[in-house]
Amino acid sequence: MEPAARVEDEIAHGYGMLAMVGGALVGVAAGIAVVGAIGLTGGLAAVAIAGAVAGGGLAGDQIASGLETIFELPEPTTGVLAVGSPNVFINGRSAIRAELSSASSCNGLPFNHPPWLGSIIVREGSSTVFINGQPASRLKSMLTCGAHIKTASPNVFIGGETVRTGFVFDLEAWTRGGLQILGIGAAVGAGAFAAMAGVAAFGAFLGIGALGFVGMEGVGLVGDAIGPGYRDLLQGLVGMGMVVSGPKLAREGSIASERSRISQLSRDGQIEDARAILKRHVDAGDIDGVVRRLDVSTDGQRGFLWSGNKVAAGQYAEAHGGTTLEGTPGGRVIDDWDHLNTSMPWDKGGEQVWGQTSARYTRGLTGDVEALQSPSRAGGGYVFRKYEMPEIEAGKAAGRITSFEEKIVLPDTGNWP
């Protein structure tokens, strides 16, 4: 049962179209950022952008729908019903019926269509109640331009299913359907690329998809428990959050994947292949991108710091069952790398690369830590004092480092011992 429509009742389009367009624009920006963050090209880039556009548009639609319901937001009036029944009246006004009634105009706001130049005929009504031989129209019945009846009788109601009697320019529904199709297409495309990447990648794709579906449904159930409109609002906010965070998540995933690959190549002795992966980040001057792709863990060995004689420090560490930074998977890749030293000299990024890498290495040390020094570097060098000592102090305060000792055990030149 819906309230009966009358002449002078208002029509409106609502916020759905505006919300979808706004969300889709957010999706475009996020999709392009994802492509740039991980260097996608061709079909993969298209899939990423399409998925982000669809996700953003549909999330925006859900957010708008939820807010409208929860806060009972008034839709902006876009026109009024002008032509009604000549002999059937409701609350003293002419009754509205499909095909025979129309609105005087519709401005199409917000963001649906420009002012409608043709006839704005009512195109929906009840399947069981008729006025002047046509379906009786009521609240929410749609018109030619895609608007719906916004206001209606306070005390006269009409039952029956809704029947559509003619064409409706339902741009909002078409856009929503288009975004859904785009999203499905993007998912299918992503699945195809995952399948081509191998069984493990396809399995991960299916697992992530299943978790996403279960998670969104869980959010929806929480919304249902809160009240009407909250399912749409919460699911929309989560969906939009996923779209907006997509570039960061993609970058983090890319960094983790490349770090793992670089580390494995280093362990296998394929240093040049590992450097080839890192090279584009070096060439771009991406200090953070270089540092975070380096695995500087000690693989369970005891870690040593050093100042002065790198070769002797490595020999000392090895003799005592440990390693220095240069002996870690990531350290082996950047140690004595001419291209890195040329592209990022000390005063143009080199200090930050080595300093931040040293800090990350030191942050991972535990237990008893020794800083090996040569006589000419007693007290430690620049990197030790600026980047490593703050991490040592933090490790001691947190209890990760149980003891720390600076030892002058390295010769200024030559091998150890």
Secondary structure, 3 states (H helix, E strand, C coil): CEEECECCCEEECCCHHHHHHHHHHHHHHHHHHHHHHHCCCHHHHHHHHHHHHHHHHHHHHHHHHHHHHHHCCCCCEEEEEEECCCCCEECCEEECECCCCEECCCCCCCCCCCCCCCCEEECEEECCCEECCEEECECCCEECCCCEECCCCCCCEECCCEEECCCCCCHHHHHHHHHHHHHHHHHHHHHHHHHHHCHHHHHHHHHHHHHHHHHHHHHHHHHHHHCCCHHHHHHHHHHHHHHHHHHHHHHHHHHHHHHHHHHHHHHCCCHHHHHHHHHHHHHCCCHHHHHHCCCCCCCCCEEEEEECCHHHHHHHHHHCCEECHHHCHHHHHHCCCHHHHHHCCHHHCHHHHHHHHHHHHHHCCCEEEEEEECHHHCCCCHHHHHHHHHHHHHHHHHCCEEEEEEEECCCCCCCCC
